[in-house]
């Protein structure tokens, strides 16, 4: 099942360190088949509680997502983002192809 690295970024200080981070991140993704689905956009807010910009990176599975985040290549550039933004990042496993919310609802009714 696919997995995703998701980040909410606030107060990004655009400058040389963020530029360096952006120039280097693609190379950290390639060995893990990671690819950007959403990158640094401000979402259209429909319900309260969100602020900032959104990043979503897809991976073939949760193991690849974990391996990317823990990789030496990504850990080497991570401080560039952390020093220049307030952010929350997490990994989440996607659902299987053809999944329907009905499956979850039925399991809650049992």
FENTAMO-V720388 format. One record per run of one state. SS is the DSSP state (H for helix, E for strand, L for the rest). FROM is the first residue (numbers start at 1). TO is the last residue. Records with the same first field share a line. If there is no record, write none. Layout:
SS = FROM-TO + FROM-TO
//
This chain:
L = 1-2 + 11-15 + 31-34 + 42-52 + 60-61 + 71-71 + 84-85 + 94-100 + 110-110
E = 3-10 + 35-41 + 53-59 + 86-93
H = 16-30 + 62-70 + 72-83 + 101-109
//
